Amino acid sequence: MKPLLIVNPRAAGSRTGKAFVATAAAVNAVLGPVDVQLTARRGHAAELARAAADGGRELVVAVGGDGTLSEVVNGVLGSGRSRTEVGLIAQGTGGDFRRSLGIGRSVSECLAAIASGRRRHVDVGVLTCRQADGTMATRYFLNIVSAGMGGLVDQYIAATPAWVGGRTGYYVAAIRATWRCPEARLRCRLEFGEQHEDVALRARVVAVCNGRFFGSGMQMAPMAEVDDGVFEVISVTQPTRLHMMARSRSIYDGSHLRIAGVRHFRCNRIAVDLEDEALRLQFPLDVDGEALGWLPMTVEVLPAALVVRA
């Protein structure tokens, strides 16, 4: 059965759709004949991927950004068929998970990774969090879940004009989120094997990291590995918003970890909730680059749950 490309034509401000004729020619030259399906709405990539896995498709390739890849992973894992592998042609705004995999940003580099035959068994996170209607929902994620500034950044990026570059757009959005996001008091329960720890945090952002990067190259967790069965948890706060803004560049090279007010934990499972109910809507979640849900959340790692062509 031919590989299936699931294409999000609206990724990267619709540039993915506009460039797909050239992308398709490159794909055919490297991978040979493929099937192609275009997404029409949020959640559609997950539906298409699940149907492909249910039908016995051996390889499903996400063409788009981190959000498209995340949906494809949710579809494949939701099927329960362990034979379906996932590939990535990164054409979104952020491209953060491909950085953690060590894949270049060009179509040719992504195709070379898919065609190489290399297979990586990567960890997947299972997130349960509150939805807009107050109910709790569960989904998978590949890269990073964060609460606080990250969710606000996603909201601002969604409204950013397409001509603004990825890193520039995310940096401006991060500055805006810093100005708006409150410092919140959080209750966390961390579990690592048979050990557990209850931690009280004051933070403007807390990130549960499977991958190293988010926000188009911000190195939130430089120690993270996608296949070690462990989450790296990073919480960040500063005395004032001006302190946060002054130190915001340090996150690109990972030197923020040396700043007072930044804490690091390791775990296999974590539960996080707010102490102040009034802050809930000001502290949204970022899930693989998409604003999806609010606290409380629980996150658990599934070691080596997904096979990625990389």
NORURMO-V964857 format. One record per residue. N is the residue number from 0. RES is the residue in three letters. D_LAST is the distance of its C-alpha to the last C-alpha in Angstrom with 1 decimal. Layout:
# NORURMO-V964857
N|RES|D_LAST  N|RES|D_LAST
This chain:
# NORURMO-V964857
0|MET|20.2  1|LYS|18.4  2|PRO|15.2  3|LEU|16.5  4|LEU|15.8  5|ILE|17.3  6|VAL|18.6  7|ASN|20.4  8|PRO|22.9  9|ARG|24.3  10|ALA|21.3  11|ALA|22.0  12|GLY|25.7  13|SER|25.4  14|ARG|23.9  15|THR|20.9  16|GLY|23.5  17|LYS|25.6  18|ALA|22.8  19|PHE|21.4  20|VAL|23.6  21|ALA|21.9  22|THR|18.4  23|ALA|19.4  24|ALA|20.7  25|ALA|17.5  26|VAL|15.6  27|ASN|18.3  28|ALA|18.4  29|VAL|14.8  30|LEU|14.2  31|GLY|17.9  32|PRO|19.8  33|VAL|18.3  34|ASP|20.2  35|VAL|20.4  36|GLN|21.9  37|LEU|22.9  38|THR|23.4  39|ALA|27.0  40|ARG|27.2  41|ARG|25.6  42|GLY|24.3  43|HIS|24.1  44|ALA|20.3  45|ALA|20.6  46|GLU|23.4  47|LEU|21.6  48|ALA|18.5  49|ARG|20.9  50|ALA|23.0  51|ALA|20.1  52|ALA|19.1  53|ASP|22.8  54|GLY|23.2  55|GLY|20.7  56|ARG|18.0  57|GLU|15.0  58|LEU|12.4  59|VAL|13.0  60|VAL|11.5  61|ALA|12.9  62|VAL|14.5  63|GLY|16.1  64|GLY|16.0  65|ASP|15.2  66|GLY|18.1  67|THR|16.9  68|LEU|13.6  69|SER|15.8  70|GLU|18.2  71|VAL|15.8  72|VAL|14.7  73|ASN|18.5  74|GLY|19.2  75|VAL|16.9  76|LEU|18.0  77|GLY|21.5  78|SER|21.7  79|GLY|21.5  80|ARG|19.7  81|SER|17.1  82|ARG|16.0  83|THR|14.3  84|GLU|10.5  85|VAL|9.1  86|GLY|7.3  87|LEU|8.4  88|ILE|10.7  89|ALA|12.1  90|GLN|15.9  91|GLY|17.6  92|THR|20.0  93|GLY|18.1  94|GLY|14.3  95|ASP|14.2  96|PHE|11.3  97|ARG|8.9  98|ARG|11.2  99|SER|10.7  100|LEU|6.9  101|GLY|8.3  102|ILE|7.3  103|GLY|10.7  104|ARG|12.9  105|SER|13.9  106|VAL|13.3  107|SER|12.9  108|GLU|10.1  109|CYS|8.2  110|LEU|9.3  111|ALA|8.6  112|ALA|4.8  113|ILE|5.8  114|ALA|8.6  115|SER|7.5  116|GLY|7.8  117|ARG|5.6  118|ARG|5.9  119|ARG|6.4  120|HIS|9.8  121|VAL|10.3  122|ASP|13.9  123|VAL|15.6  124|GLY|18.9  125|VAL|21.9  126|LEU|24.3  127|THR|27.9  128|CYS|29.9  129|ARG|33.0  130|GLN|33.1  131|ALA|35.6  132|ASP|38.0  133|GLY|38.1  134|THR|36.3  135|MET|33.3  136|ALA|30.0  137|THR|26.8  138|ARG|23.2  139|TYR|19.6  140|PHE|17.6  141|LEU|14.2  142|ASN|15.1  143|ILE|18.8  144|VAL|22.2  145|SER|25.1  146|ALA|28.8  147|GLY|31.2  148|MET|30.4  149|GLY|26.8  150|GLY|28.2  151|LEU|30.8  152|VAL|28.3  153|ASP|26.6  154|GLN|30.0  155|TYR|30.9  156|ILE|27.6  157|ALA|28.3  158|ALA|31.7  159|THR|30.6  160|PRO|31.3  161|ALA|28.5  162|TRP|29.6  163|VAL|28.9  164|GLY|25.7  165|GLY|22.9  166|ARG|23.7  167|THR|27.4  168|GLY|27.5  169|TYR|25.8  170|TYR|28.1  171|VAL|31.2  172|ALA|30.2  173|ALA|29.8  174|ILE|33.2  175|ARG|34.7  176|ALA|33.2  177|THR|34.6  178|TRP|38.0  179|ARG|38.0  180|CYS|36.2  181|PRO|38.7  182|GLU|38.4  183|ALA|38.2  184|ARG|39.3  185|LEU|36.7  186|ARG|37.0  187|CYS|34.0  188|ARG|33.6  189|LEU|30.8  190|GLU|30.0  191|PHE|28.3  192|GLY|28.8  193|GLU|32.6  194|GLN|33.5  195|HIS|34.0  196|GLU|35.3  197|ASP|36.9  198|VAL|36.5  199|ALA|38.3  200|LEU|36.5  201|ARG|37.7  202|ALA|34.8  203|ARG|33.9  204|VAL|30.2  205|VAL|28.6  206|ALA|24.8  207|VAL|22.9  208|CYS|19.5  209|ASN|16.3  210|GLY|14.4  211|ARG|16.2  212|PHE|17.0  213|PHE|19.0  214|GLY|21.5  215|SER|19.6  216|GLY|18.9  217|MET|21.4  218|GLN|20.4  219|MET|22.0  220|ALA|20.6  221|PRO|19.6  222|MET|19.7  223|ALA|17.2  224|GLU|14.3  225|VAL|12.1  226|ASP|12.6  227|ASP|16.3  228|GLY|18.2  229|VAL|20.1  230|PHE|20.8  231|GLU|22.1  232|VAL|25.0  233|ILE|26.4  234|SER|29.8  235|VAL|31.4  236|THR|35.0  237|GLN|37.6  238|PRO|41.4  239|THR|41.4  240|ARG|39.3  241|LEU|40.3  242|HIS|38.9  243|MET|35.5  244|MET|35.5  245|ALA|36.6  246|ARG|33.7  247|SER|31.0  248|ARG|29.5  249|SER|28.8  250|ILE|25.9  251|TYR|23.8  252|ASP|23.9  253|GLY|24.2  254|SER|27.9  255|HIS|29.0  256|LEU|28.7  257|ARG|31.8  258|ILE|33.9  259|ALA|36.5  260|GLY|35.7  261|VAL|32.0  262|ARG|31.3  263|HIS|28.3  264|PHE|28.0  265|ARG|25.6  266|CYS|25.6  267|ASN|24.2  268|ARG|26.3  269|ILE|28.3  270|ALA|31.1  271|VAL|32.3  272|ASP|35.3  273|LEU|37.7  274|GLU|41.3  275|ASP|42.6  276|GLU|42.4  277|ALA|43.5  278|LEU|40.2  279|ARG|37.9  280|LEU|37.4  281|GLN|36.9  282|PHE|34.1  283|PRO|31.4  284|LEU|27.9  285|ASP|24.7  286|VAL|21.9  287|ASP|18.5  288|GLY|20.5  289|GLU|23.2  290|ALA|26.7  291|LEU|27.1  292|GLY|29.9  293|TRP|32.0  294|LEU|33.0  295|PRO|33.6  296|MET|30.1  297|THR|28.7  298|VAL|25.1  299|GLU|23.8  300|VAL|20.5  301|LEU|19.0  302|PRO|17.2  303|ALA|14.0  304|ALA|15.0  305|LEU|11.8  306|VAL|9.1  307|VAL|5.8  308|ARG|3.8  309|ALA|0.0
